């Protein structure tokens, strides 16, 4: 199943993420794919709102610390693989523990661990059309 959205602002991107986040359940893995600046973290902010992130929690890019954990109705594990060079570095992170948890795992730059993604993960491709416009393609894998 595939859904395609077009957004014209960060707020619209967050709103798409929020509606999508409301559909997620424990154990879901979301693979985010898109160029630098495409809106992966912006979409994640909306997803976290939709999942029910705890009041006062701030969702930010985990580029330098690699993994952020957020509390809410369901724990969210926000992983950023941008700074990792190879599959061995990714394996050293212990991502498998997050992917196999009862939380929701959101992985930015997920194409860097394509072989390690579960077969039933949800893939979201974000394409940067211009300064404000994004195309968001959500693909649900069939387990």
N, CA, C and O atoms as a GROMACS GRO file, in nm:
protein
  572
    1UNK      N    1   0.084  -0.118   0.000
    1UNK     CA    2   0.000   0.000   0.000
    1UNK      C    3   0.089   0.124   0.000
    1UNK      O    4   0.188   0.129   0.072
    2UNK      N    5   0.054   0.222  -0.080
    2UNK     CA    6   0.135   0.343  -0.091
    2UNK      C    7   0.044   0.466  -0.087
    2UNK      O    8  -0.063   0.469  -0.148
    3UNK      N    9   0.090   0.567  -0.013
    3UNK     CA   10   0.021   0.696  -0.009
    3UNK      C   11   0.122   0.804  -0.042
    3UNK      O   12   0.237   0.798   0.002
    4UNK      N   13   0.079   0.904  -0.119
    4UNK     CA   14   0.168   1.013  -0.157
    4UNK      C   15   0.105   1.145  -0.116
    4UNK      O   16  -0.013   1.170  -0.139
    5UNK      N   17   0.188   1.229  -0.052
    5UNK     CA   18   0.144   1.361  -0.007
    5UNK      C   19   0.240   1.466  -0.062
    5UNK      O   20   0.356   1.437  -0.091
    6UNK      N   21   0.190   1.586  -0.075
    6UNK     CA   22   0.272   1.701  -0.116
    6UNK      C   23   0.252   1.809  -0.010
    6UNK      O   24   0.138   1.845   0.021
    7UNK      N   25   0.361   1.861   0.043
    7UNK     CA   26   0.350   1.965   0.144
    7UNK      C   27   0.421   2.091   0.096
    7UNK      O   28   0.516   2.085   0.018
    8UNK      N   29   0.373   2.205   0.145
    8UNK     CA   30   0.427   2.335   0.104
    8UNK      C   31   0.494   2.410   0.218
    8UNK      O   32   0.539   2.523   0.200
    9UNK      N   33   0.502   2.348   0.338
    9UNK     CA   34   0.563   2.415   0.453
    9UNK      C   35   0.602   2.312   0.558
    9UNK      O   36   0.550   2.200   0.558
   10UNK      N   37   0.692   2.350   0.649
   10UNK     CA   38   0.726   2.259   0.758
   10UNK      C   39   0.603   2.220   0.842
   10UNK      O   40   0.593   2.107   0.888
   11UNK      N   41   0.511   2.313   0.862
   11UNK     CA   42   0.391   2.283   0.941
   11UNK      C   43   0.307   2.176   0.872
   11UNK      O   44   0.256   2.085   0.938
   12UNK      N   45   0.293   2.186   0.741
   12UNK     CA   46   0.218   2.082   0.668
   12UNK      C   47   0.289   1.947   0.678
   12UNK      O   48   0.223   1.844   0.692
   13UNK      N   49   0.422   1.948   0.670
   13UNK     CA   50   0.498   1.823   0.683
   13UNK      C   51   0.476   1.764   0.822
   13UNK      O   52   0.454   1.643   0.834
   14UNK      N   53   0.480   1.846   0.925
   14UNK     CA   54   0.455   1.798   1.061
   14UNK      C   55   0.313   1.744   1.075
   14UNK      O   56   0.291   1.644   1.143
   15UNK      N   57   0.216   1.810   1.012
   15UNK     CA   58   0.078   1.764   1.020
   15UNK      C   59   0.059   1.628   0.954
   15UNK      O   60  -0.014   1.544   1.005
   16UNK      N   61   0.126   1.605   0.840
   16UNK     CA   62   0.121   1.472   0.776
   16UNK      C   63   0.181   1.370   0.872
   16UNK      O   64   0.126   1.261   0.890
   17UNK      N   65   0.295   1.406   0.933
   17UNK     CA   66   0.359   1.316   1.029
   17UNK      C   67   0.269   1.286   1.147
   17UNK      O   68   0.264   1.172   1.193
   18UNK      N   69   0.198   1.387   1.197
   18UNK     CA   70   0.109   1.366   1.312
   18UNK      C   71  -0.003   1.268   1.278
   18UNK      O   72  -0.032   1.178   1.357
   19UNK      N   73  -0.065   1.286   1.164
   19UNK     CA   74  -0.172   1.194   1.124
   19UNK      C   75  -0.119   1.052   1.105
   19UNK      O   76  -0.183   0.955   1.145
   20UNK      N   77  -0.001   1.040   1.045
   20UNK     CA   78   0.062   0.911   1.028
   20UNK      C   79   0.097   0.850   1.163
   20UNK      O   80   0.076   0.730   1.185
   21UNK      N   81   0.150   0.930   1.254
   21UNK     CA   82   0.188   0.884   1.387
   21UNK      C   83   0.072   0.822   1.463
   21UNK      O   84   0.091   0.729   1.541
   22UNK      N   85  -0.047   0.872   1.440
   22UNK     CA   86  -0.167   0.820   1.508
   22UNK      C   87  -0.198   0.676   1.466
   22UNK      O   88  -0.272   0.606   1.535
   23UNK      N   89  -0.141   0.632   1.353
   23UNK     CA   90  -0.168   0.496   1.303
   23UNK      C   91  -0.065   0.395   1.351
   23UNK      O   92  -0.083   0.275   1.332
   24UNK      N   93   0.043   0.442   1.413
   24UNK     CA   94   0.151   0.352   1.452
   24UNK      C   95   0.119   0.276   1.580
   24UNK      O   96   0.040   0.321   1.663
   25UNK      N   97   0.182   0.160   1.593
   25UNK     CA   98   0.161   0.076   1.710
   25UNK      C   99   0.296   0.025   1.760
   25UNK      O  100   0.395   0.032   1.688
   26UNK      N  101   0.301  -0.026   1.883
   26UNK     CA  102   0.427  -0.078   1.937
   26UNK      C  103   0.491  -0.180   1.843
   26UNK      O  104   0.424  -0.268   1.788
   27UNK      N  105   0.622  -0.167   1.826
   27UNK     CA  106   0.696  -0.258   1.739
   27UNK      C  107   0.712  -0.210   1.596
   27UNK      O  108   0.786  -0.271   1.519
   28UNK      N  109   0.643  -0.102   1.558
   28UNK     CA  110   0.656  -0.051   1.421
   28UNK      C  111   0.794   0.010   1.399
   28UNK      O  112   0.851   0.073   1.488
   29UNK      N  113   0.846  -0.010   1.279
   29UNK     CA  114   0.974   0.048   1.238
   29UNK      C  115   0.947   0.135   1.115
   29UNK      O  116   0.887   0.090   1.018
   30UNK      N  117   0.992   0.261   1.122
   30UNK     CA  118   0.972   0.356   1.013
   30UNK      C  119   1.110   0.391   0.957
   30UNK      O  120   1.195   0.444   1.028
   31UNK      N  121   1.130   0.362   0.829
   31UNK     CA  122   1.255   0.392   0.760
   31UNK      C  123   1.238   0.520   0.680
   31UNK      O  124   1.162   0.525   0.584
   32UNK      N  125   1.311   0.626   0.721
   32UNK     CA  126   1.303   0.754   0.652
   32UNK      C  127   1.419   0.768   0.554
   32UNK      O  128   1.535   0.749   0.589
   33UNK      N  129   1.384   0.802   0.430
   33UNK     CA  130   1.484   0.817   0.325
   33UNK      C  131   1.462   0.951   0.257
   33UNK      O  132   1.351   0.984   0.217
   34UNK      N  133   1.570   1.028   0.244
   34UNK     CA  134   1.562   1.157   0.178
   34UNK      C  135   1.693   1.231   0.192
   34UNK      O  136   1.771   1.204   0.283
   35UNK      N  137   1.716   1.325   0.101
   35UNK     CA  138   1.839   1.402   0.103
   35UNK      C  139   1.849   1.489   0.227
   35UNK      O  140   1.751   1.509   0.298
   36UNK      N  141   1.968   1.540   0.252
   36UNK     CA  142   1.993   1.633   0.361
   36UNK      C  143   1.900   1.753   0.345
   36UNK      O  144   1.895   1.814   0.238
   37UNK      N  145   1.826   1.787   0.449
   37UNK     CA  146   1.735   1.900   0.445
   37UNK      C  147   1.599   1.870   0.385
   37UNK      O  148   1.518   1.962   0.366
   38UNK      N  149   1.571   1.745   0.354
   38UNK     CA  150   1.444   1.710   0.291
   38UNK      C  151   1.326   1.720   0.386
   38UNK      O  152   1.212   1.741   0.342
   39UNK      N  153   1.350   1.707   0.517
   39UNK     CA  154   1.241   1.719   0.612
   39UNK      C  155   1.219   1.596   0.698
   39UNK      O  156   1.111   1.579   0.755
   40UNK      N  157   1.319   1.509   0.709
   40UNK     CA  158   1.303   1.386   0.787
   40UNK      C  159   1.278   1.416   0.935
   40UNK      O  160   1.189   1.356   0.996
   41UNK      N  161   1.355   1.506   0.993
   41UNK     CA  162   1.335   1.540   1.135
   41UNK      C  163   1.204   1.615   1.154
   41UNK      O  164   1.135   1.594   1.254
   42UNK      N  165   1.168   1.700   1.062
   42UNK     CA  166   1.041   1.773   1.068
   42UNK      C  167   0.924   1.675   1.067
   42UNK      O  168   0.830   1.689   1.146
   43UNK      N  169   0.929   1.576   0.980
   43UNK     CA  170   0.825   1.474   0.976
   43UNK      C  171   0.822   1.396   1.106
   43UNK      O  172   0.715   1.364   1.158
   44UNK      N  173   0.940   1.364   1.160
   44UNK     CA  174   0.950   1.291   1.287
   44UNK      C  175   0.887   1.369   1.402
   44UNK      O  176   0.826   1.310   1.490
   45UNK      N  177   0.901   1.501   1.401
   45UNK     CA  178   0.838   1.583   1.504
   45UNK      C  179   0.687   1.564   1.502
   45UNK      O  180   0.624   1.554   1.608
   46UNK      N  181   0.630   1.560   1.383
   46UNK     CA  182   0.486   1.537   1.371
   46UNK      C  183   0.448   1.396   1.412
   46UNK      O  184   0.348   1.376   1.480
   47UNK      N  185   0.527   1.297   1.371
   47UNK     CA  186   0.500   1.158   1.408
   47UNK      C  187   0.496   1.146   1.560
   47UNK      O  188   0.406   1.082   1.615
   48UNK      N  189   0.594   1.208   1.627
   48UNK     CA  190   0.600   1.201   1.774
   48UNK      C  191   0.475   1.262   1.837
   48UNK      O  192   0.423   1.208   1.935
   49UNK      N  193   0.426   1.372   1.783
   49UNK     CA  194   0.301   1.431   1.833
   49UNK      C  195   0.186   1.334   1.816
   49UNK      O  196   0.104   1.316   1.906
   50UNK      N  197   0.180   1.270   1.700
   50UNK     CA  198   0.072   1.176   1.671
   50UNK      C  199   0.076   1.053   1.760
   50UNK      O  200  -0.028   0.999   1.796
   51UNK      N  201   0.196   1.009   1.796
   51UNK     CA  202   0.212   0.893   1.883
   51UNK      C  203   0.174   0.930   2.027
   51UNK      O  204   0.137   0.843   2.105
   52UNK      N  205   0.184   1.056   2.061
   52UNK     CA  206   0.149   1.101   2.195
   52UNK      C  207   0.270   1.128   2.282
   52UNK      O  208   0.274   1.089   2.399
   53UNK      N  209   0.369   1.195   2.225
   53UNK     CA  210   0.490   1.229   2.299
   53UNK      C  211   0.454   1.304   2.427
   53UNK      O  212   0.357   1.379   2.430
   54UNK      N  213   0.533   1.284   2.530
   54UNK     CA  214   0.508   1.350   2.659
   54UNK      C  215   0.518   1.501   2.644
   54UNK      O  216   0.601   1.551   2.567
   55UNK      N  217   0.434   1.573   2.716
   55UNK     CA  218   0.437   1.719   2.714
   55UNK      C  219   0.577   1.767   2.752
   55UNK      O  220   0.639   1.713   2.844
   56UNK      N  221   0.626   1.866   2.682
   56UNK     CA  222   0.756   1.923   2.713
   56UNK      C  223   0.873   1.856   2.643
   56UNK      O  224   0.983   1.911   2.642
   57UNK      N  225   0.851   1.739   2.583
   57UNK     CA  226   0.959   1.672   2.510
   57UNK      C  227   0.984   1.747   2.379
   57UNK      O  228   0.890   1.786   2.310
   58UNK      N  229   1.110   1.766   2.346
   58UNK     CA  230   1.148   1.833   2.223
   58UNK      C  231   1.212   1.729   2.131
   58UNK      O  232   1.307   1.661   2.170
   59UNK      N  233   1.161   1.719   2.010
   59UNK     CA  234   1.215   1.625   1.913
   59UNK      C  235   1.317   1.700   1.828
   59UNK      O  236   1.284   1.798   1.761
   60UNK      N  237   1.442   1.652   1.831
   60UNK     CA  238   1.547   1.716   1.753
   60UNK      C  239   1.629   1.608   1.683
   60UNK      O  240   1.620   1.490   1.716
   61UNK      N  241   1.707   1.650   1.585
   61UNK     CA  242   1.787   1.556   1.509
   61UNK      C  243   1.893   1.492   1.597
   61UNK      O  244   1.967   1.562   1.666
   62UNK      N  245   1.903   1.359   1.595
   62UNK     CA  246   2.006   1.292   1.673
   62UNK      C  247   2.136   1.272   1.594
   62UNK      O  248   2.209   1.176   1.618
   63UNK      N  249   2.165   1.361   1.499
   63UNK     CA  250   2.282   1.344   1.411
   63UNK      C  251   2.413   1.322   1.486
   63UNK      O  252   2.495   1.241   1.444
   64UNK      N  253   2.433   1.392   1.596
   64UNK     CA  254   2.561   1.381   1.666
   64UNK      C  255   2.559   1.277   1.777
   64UNK      O  256   2.663   1.220   1.809
   65UNK      N  257   2.442   1.252   1.836
   65UNK     CA  258   2.437   1.151   1.943
   65UNK      C  259   2.380   1.018   1.892
   65UNK      O  260   2.381   0.919   1.965
   66UNK      N  261   2.333   1.016   1.771
   66UNK     CA  262   2.286   0.899   1.696
   66UNK      C  263   2.149   0.846   1.736
   66UNK      O  264   2.072   0.806   1.649
   67UNK      N  265   2.114   0.845   1.866
   67UNK     CA  266   1.983   0.793   1.906
   67UNK      C  267   1.922   0.883   2.013
   67UNK      O  268   1.985   0.912   2.115
   68UNK      N  269   1.800   0.927   1.989
   68UNK     CA  270   1.721   0.998   2.091
   68UNK      C  271   1.605   0.908   2.131
   68UNK      O  272   1.546   0.840   2.047
   69UNK      N  273   1.574   0.908   2.259
   69UNK     CA  274   1.459   0.833   2.308
   69UNK      C  275   1.357   0.933   2.362
   69UNK      O  276   1.393   1.024   2.437
   70UNK      N  277   1.230   0.914   2.325
   70UNK     CA  278   1.123   1.002   2.369
   70UNK      C  279   1.018   0.922   2.443
   70UNK      O  280   0.986   0.809   2.405
   71UNK      N  281   0.966   0.980   2.547
   71UNK     CA  282   0.861   0.915   2.626
   71UNK      C  283   0.725   0.961   2.580
   71UNK      O  284   0.708   1.075   2.536
   72UNK      N  285   0.631   0.874   2.590
   72UNK     CA  286   0.494   0.905   2.553
   72UNK      C  287   0.409   0.782   2.576
   72UNK      O  288   0.447   0.693   2.651
   73UNK      N  289   0.296   0.778   2.510
   73UNK     CA  290   0.209   0.660   2.521
   73UNK      C  291   0.284   0.534   2.478
   73UNK      O  292   0.265   0.426   2.535
   74UNK      N  293   0.368   0.550   2.377
   74UNK     CA  294   0.455   0.443   2.328
   74UNK      C  295   0.595   0.505   2.319
   74UNK      O  296   0.608   0.615   2.267
   75UNK      N  297   0.699   0.437   2.369
   75UNK     CA  298   0.834   0.493   2.355
   75UNK      C  299   0.871   0.509   2.207
   75UNK      O  300   0.834   0.427   2.124
   76UNK      N  301   0.944   0.616   2.177
   76UNK     CA  302   0.991   0.640   2.041
   76UNK      C  303   1.143   0.640   2.043
   76UNK      O  304   1.205   0.708   2.125
   77UNK      N  305   1.203   0.564   1.952
   77UNK     CA  306   1.348   0.560   1.936
   77UNK      C  307   1.380   0.624   1.802
   77UNK      O  308   1.350   0.567   1.697
   78UNK      N  309   1.442   0.741   1.805
   78UNK     CA  310   1.472   0.820   1.686
   78UNK      C  311   1.621   0.805   1.657
   78UNK      O  312   1.705   0.854   1.732
   79UNK      N  313   1.652   0.736   1.548
   79UNK     CA  314   1.790   0.700   1.515
   79UNK      C  315   1.832   0.773   1.387
   79UNK      O  316   1.755   0.781   1.291
   80UNK      N  317   1.954   0.826   1.387
   80UNK     CA  318   2.006   0.896   1.270
   80UNK      C  319   2.138   0.829   1.228
   80UNK      O  320   2.234   0.829   1.305
   81UNK      N  321   2.142   0.774   1.108
   81UNK     CA  322   2.259   0.702   1.060
   81UNK      C  323   2.349   0.786   0.970
   81UNK      O  324   2.443   0.733   0.909
   82UNK      N  325   2.323   0.915   0.960
   82UNK     CA  326   2.395   1.002   0.867
   82UNK      C  327   2.546   0.998   0.886
   82UNK      O  328   2.620   0.994   0.788
   83UNK      N  329   2.592   0.999   1.007
   83UNK     CA  330   2.736   1.007   1.036
   83UNK      C  331   2.807   0.872   1.034
   83UNK      O  332   2.929   0.866   1.053
   84UNK      N  333   2.734   0.765   1.014
   84UNK     CA  334   2.796   0.633   1.015
   84UNK      C  335   2.840   0.595   0.873
   84UNK      O  336   2.766   0.617   0.776
   85UNK      N  337   2.958   0.538   0.863
   85UNK     CA  338   3.019   0.512   0.733
   85UNK      C  339   2.987   0.374   0.675
   85UNK      O  340   2.980   0.358   0.553
   86UNK      N  341   2.969   0.275   0.762
   86UNK     CA  342   2.951   0.140   0.708
   86UNK      C  343   2.860   0.056   0.798
   86UNK      O  344   2.824   0.097   0.908
   87UNK      N  345   2.825  -0.060   0.748
   87UNK     CA  346   2.731  -0.148   0.818
   87UNK      C  347   2.787  -0.196   0.952
   87UNK      O  348   2.710  -0.222   1.044
   88UNK      N  349   2.920  -0.207   0.963
   88UNK     CA  350   2.981  -0.250   1.090
   88UNK      C  351   2.957  -0.146   1.199
   88UNK      O  352   2.926  -0.182   1.312
   89UNK      N  353   2.970  -0.018   1.165
   89UNK     CA  354   2.943   0.089   1.263
   89UNK      C  355   2.797   0.087   1.305
   89UNK      O  356   2.764   0.109   1.422
   90UNK      N  357   2.711   0.061   1.210
   90UNK     CA  358   2.567   0.055   1.240
   90UNK      C  359   2.539  -0.064   1.332
   90UNK      O  360   2.463  -0.052   1.428
   91UNK      N  361   2.600  -0.177   1.303
   91UNK     CA  362   2.580  -0.296   1.387
   91UNK      C  363   2.629  -0.271   1.530
   91UNK      O  364   2.569  -0.318   1.625
   92UNK      N  365   2.739  -0.196   1.544
   92UNK     CA  366   2.795  -0.165   1.676
   92UNK      C  367   2.700  -0.081   1.761
   92UNK      O  368   2.711  -0.081   1.884
   93UNK      N  369   2.608  -0.011   1.698
   93UNK     CA  370   2.511   0.072   1.772
   93UNK      C  371   2.411  -0.012   1.850
   93UNK      O  372   2.352   0.035   1.947
   94UNK      N  373   2.391  -0.136   1.809
   94UNK     CA  374   2.290  -0.219   1.874
   94UNK      C  375   2.149  -0.183   1.834
   94UNK      O  376   2.056  -0.193   1.915
   95UNK      N  377   2.132  -0.142   1.710
   95UNK     CA  378   2.000  -0.100   1.662
   95UNK      C  379   1.899  -0.213   1.670
   95UNK      O  380   1.780  -0.189   1.687
   96UNK      N  381   1.946  -0.337   1.658
   96UNK     CA  382   1.855  -0.451   1.663
   96UNK      C  383   1.770  -0.451   1.789
   96UNK      O  384   1.653  -0.490   1.784
   97UNK      N  385   1.827  -0.410   1.900
   97UNK     CA  386   1.751  -0.404   2.026
   97UNK      C  387   1.635  -0.306   2.016
   97UNK      O  388   1.527  -0.331   2.070
   98UNK      N  389   1.657  -0.194   1.947
   98UNK     CA  390   1.551  -0.095   1.929
   98UNK      C  391   1.446  -0.145   1.831
   98UNK      O  392   1.326  -0.134   1.855
   99UNK      N  393   1.493  -0.201   1.719
   99UNK     CA  394   1.403  -0.250   1.615
   99UNK      C  395   1.313  -0.361   1.667
   99UNK      O  396   1.198  -0.373   1.625
  100UNK      N  397   1.364  -0.442   1.758
  100UNK     CA  398   1.287  -0.555   1.810
  100UNK      C  399   1.213  -0.521   1.940
  100UNK      O  400   1.160  -0.611   2.005
  101UNK      N  401   1.210  -0.394   1.977
  101UNK     CA  402   1.146  -0.354   2.103
  101UNK      C  403   0.996  -0.333   2.085
  101UNK      O  404   0.942  -0.349   1.976
  102UNK      N  405   0.932  -0.298   2.195
  102UNK     CA  406   0.789  -0.265   2.192
  102UNK      C  407   0.765  -0.116   2.170
  102UNK      O  408   0.653  -0.068   2.184
  103UNK      N  409   0.870  -0.044   2.136
  103UNK     CA  410   0.856   0.097   2.104
  103UNK      C  411   0.838   0.115   1.954
  103UNK      O  412   0.823   0.018   1.880
  104UNK      N  413   0.839   0.240   1.912
  104UNK     CA  414   0.836   0.274   1.770
  104UNK      C  415   0.975   0.322   1.734
  104UNK      O  416   1.028   0.412   1.798
  105UNK      N  417   1.032   0.263   1.631
  105UNK     CA  418   1.168   0.295   1.589
  105UNK      C  419   1.160   0.376   1.459
  105UNK      O  420   1.107   0.328   1.359
  106UNK      N  421   1.214   0.498   1.462
  106UNK     CA  422   1.216   0.584   1.344
  106UNK      C  423   1.363   0.602   1.305
  106UNK      O  424   1.442   0.653   1.385
  107UNK      N  425   1.399   0.560   1.184
  107UNK     CA  426   1.539   0.560   1.142
  107UNK      C  427   1.559   0.654   1.024
  107UNK      O  428   1.509   0.629   0.915
  108UNK      N  429   1.634   0.764   1.048
  108UNK     CA  430   1.672   0.854   0.940
  108UNK      C  431   1.794   0.798   0.869
  108UNK      O  432   1.879   0.736   0.932
  109UNK      N  433   1.802   0.819   0.737
  109UNK     CA  434   1.909   0.765   0.654
  109UNK      C  435   1.906   0.612   0.658
  109UNK      O  436   2.011   0.547   0.659
  110UNK      N  437   1.787   0.556   0.661
  110UNK     CA  438   1.767   0.411   0.675
  110UNK      C  439   1.826   0.332   0.559
  110UNK      O  440   1.855   0.213   0.574
  111UNK      N  441   1.846   0.395   0.445
  111UNK     CA  442   1.904   0.323   0.331
  111UNK      C  443   2.045   0.273   0.361
  111UNK      O  444   2.095   0.184   0.293
  112UNK      N  445   2.108   0.329   0.463
  112UNK     CA  446   2.244   0.285   0.501
  112UNK      C  447   2.244   0.150   0.571
  112UNK      O  448   2.349   0.088   0.585
  113UNK      N  449   2.127   0.104   0.614
  113UNK     CA  450   2.120  -0.029   0.677
  113UNK      C  451   2.011  -0.115   0.612
  113UNK      O  452   1.946  -0.197   0.677
  114UNK      N  453   1.993  -0.094   0.483
  114UNK     CA  454   1.885  -0.159   0.411
  114UNK      C  455   1.874  -0.309   0.442
  114UNK      O  456   1.764  -0.360   0.461
  115UNK      N  457   1.988  -0.379   0.446
  115UNK     CA  458   1.985  -0.522   0.472
  115UNK      C  459   1.937  -0.552   0.614
  115UNK      O  460   1.886  -0.661   0.639
  116UNK      N  461   1.954  -0.459   0.706
  116UNK     CA  462   1.919  -0.482   0.845
  116UNK      C  463   1.778  -0.440   0.883
  116UNK      O  464   1.737  -0.457   0.998
  117UNK      N  465   1.704  -0.384   0.789
  117UNK     CA  466   1.566  -0.341   0.818
  117UNK      C  467   1.472  -0.461   0.817
  117UNK      O  468   1.488  -0.552   0.736
  118UNK      N  469   1.374  -0.462   0.908
  118UNK     CA  470   1.277  -0.572   0.905
  118UNK      C  471   1.194  -0.567   0.776
  118UNK      O  472   1.170  -0.461   0.719
  119UNK      N  473   1.151  -0.683   0.733
  119UNK     CA  474   1.076  -0.691   0.607
  119UNK      C  475   0.943  -0.617   0.614
  119UNK      O  476   0.890  -0.574   0.511
  120UNK      N  477   0.888  -0.602   0.734
  120UNK     CA  478   0.757  -0.537   0.747
  120UNK      C  479   0.769  -0.390   0.789
  120UNK      O  480   0.674  -0.333   0.843
  121UNK      N  481   0.886  -0.327   0.766
  121UNK     CA  482   0.898  -0.186   0.805
  121UNK      C  483   0.820  -0.096   0.709
  121UNK      O  484   0.787  -0.135   0.597
  122UNK      N  485   0.793   0.022   0.756
  122UNK     CA  486   0.723   0.123   0.677
  122UNK      C  487   0.830   0.216   0.622
  122UNK      O  488   0.907   0.273   0.698
  123UNK      N  489   0.834   0.232   0.490
  123UNK     CA  490   0.934   0.318   0.426
  123UNK      C  491   0.870   0.450   0.386
  123UNK      O  492   0.763   0.452   0.324
  124UNK      N  493   0.936   0.559   0.423
  124UNK     CA  494   0.889   0.692   0.382
  124UNK      C  495   1.001   0.760   0.306
  124UNK      O  496   1.109   0.786   0.360
  125UNK      N  497   0.975   0.790   0.179
  125UNK     CA  498   1.068   0.864   0.095
  125UNK      C  499   1.023   1.009   0.090
  125UNK      O  500   0.908   1.038   0.056
  126UNK      N  501   1.114   1.099   0.124
  126UNK     CA  502   1.084   1.243   0.119
  126UNK      C  503   1.172   1.304   0.011
  126UNK      O  504   1.294   1.294   0.014
  127UNK      N  505   1.107   1.367  -0.085
  127UNK     CA  506   1.178   1.429  -0.196
  127UNK      C  507   1.164   1.580  -0.185
  127UNK      O  508   1.054   1.633  -0.167
  128UNK      N  509   1.275   1.647  -0.196
  128UNK     CA  510   1.281   1.792  -0.188
  128UNK      C  511   1.255   1.846  -0.329
  128UNK      O  512   1.340   1.834  -0.417
  129UNK      N  513   1.138   1.906  -0.349
  129UNK     CA  514   1.103   1.960  -0.480
  129UNK      C  515   1.161   2.101  -0.500
  129UNK      O  516   1.219   2.130  -0.604
  130UNK      N  517   1.145   2.186  -0.398
  130UNK     CA  518   1.205   2.319  -0.398
  130UNK      C  519   1.216   2.364  -0.253
  130UNK      O  520   1.195   2.284  -0.162
  131UNK      N  521   1.248   2.490  -0.230
  131UNK     CA  522   1.274   2.539  -0.094
  131UNK      C  523   1.163   2.503   0.005
  131UNK      O  524   1.191   2.474   0.121
  132UNK      N  525   1.038   2.506  -0.039
  132UNK     CA  526   0.926   2.481   0.051
  132UNK      C  527   0.849   2.351   0.023
  132UNK      O  528   0.781   2.300   0.112
  133UNK      N  529   0.860   2.298  -0.096
  133UNK     CA  530   0.774   2.188  -0.138
  133UNK      C  531   0.844   2.052  -0.121
  133UNK      O  532   0.958   2.032  -0.162
  134UNK      N  533   0.770   1.959  -0.059
  134UNK     CA  534   0.819   1.823  -0.040
  134UNK      C  535   0.713   1.724  -0.090
  134UNK      O  536   0.593   1.749  -0.079
  135UNK      N  537   0.760   1.614  -0.145
  135UNK     CA  538   0.673   1.501  -0.176
  135UNK      C  539   0.706   1.391  -0.077
  135UNK      O  540   0.823   1.355  -0.060
  136UNK      N  541   0.604   1.339  -0.011
  136UNK     CA  542   0.622   1.236   0.092
  136UNK      C  543   0.548   1.112   0.045
  136UNK      O  544   0.426   1.113   0.027
  137UNK      N  545   0.624   1.004   0.026
  137UNK     CA  546   0.567   0.877  -0.021
  137UNK      C  547   0.580   0.775   0.092
  137UNK      O  548   0.691   0.740   0.133
  138UNK      N  549   0.465   0.728   0.143
  138UNK     CA  550   0.462   0.630   0.252
  138UNK      C  551   0.425   0.495   0.194
  138UNK      O  552   0.320   0.479   0.132
  139UNK      N  553   0.515   0.396   0.215
  139UNK     CA  554   0.493   0.261   0.162
  139UNK      C  555   0.491   0.162   0.277
  139UNK      O  556   0.589   0.148   0.351
  140UNK      N  557   0.379   0.093   0.292
  140UNK     CA  558   0.365  -0.012   0.394
  140UNK      C  559   0.401  -0.144   0.329
  140UNK      O  560   0.342  -0.185   0.229
  141UNK      N  561   0.499  -0.211   0.387
  141UNK     CA  562   0.538  -0.344   0.340
  141UNK      C  563   0.434  -0.445   0.388
  141UNK      O  564   0.371  -0.426   0.492
  142UNK      N  565   0.419  -0.548   0.313
  142UNK     CA  566   0.329  -0.657   0.355
  142UNK      C  567   0.417  -0.767   0.413
  142UNK      O  568   0.502  -0.822   0.344
  143UNK      N  569   0.396  -0.799   0.543
  143UNK     CA  570   0.482  -0.900   0.606
  143UNK      C  571   0.466  -1.038   0.544
  143UNK      O  572   0.532  -1.132   0.586
   0.00000   0.00000   0.00000
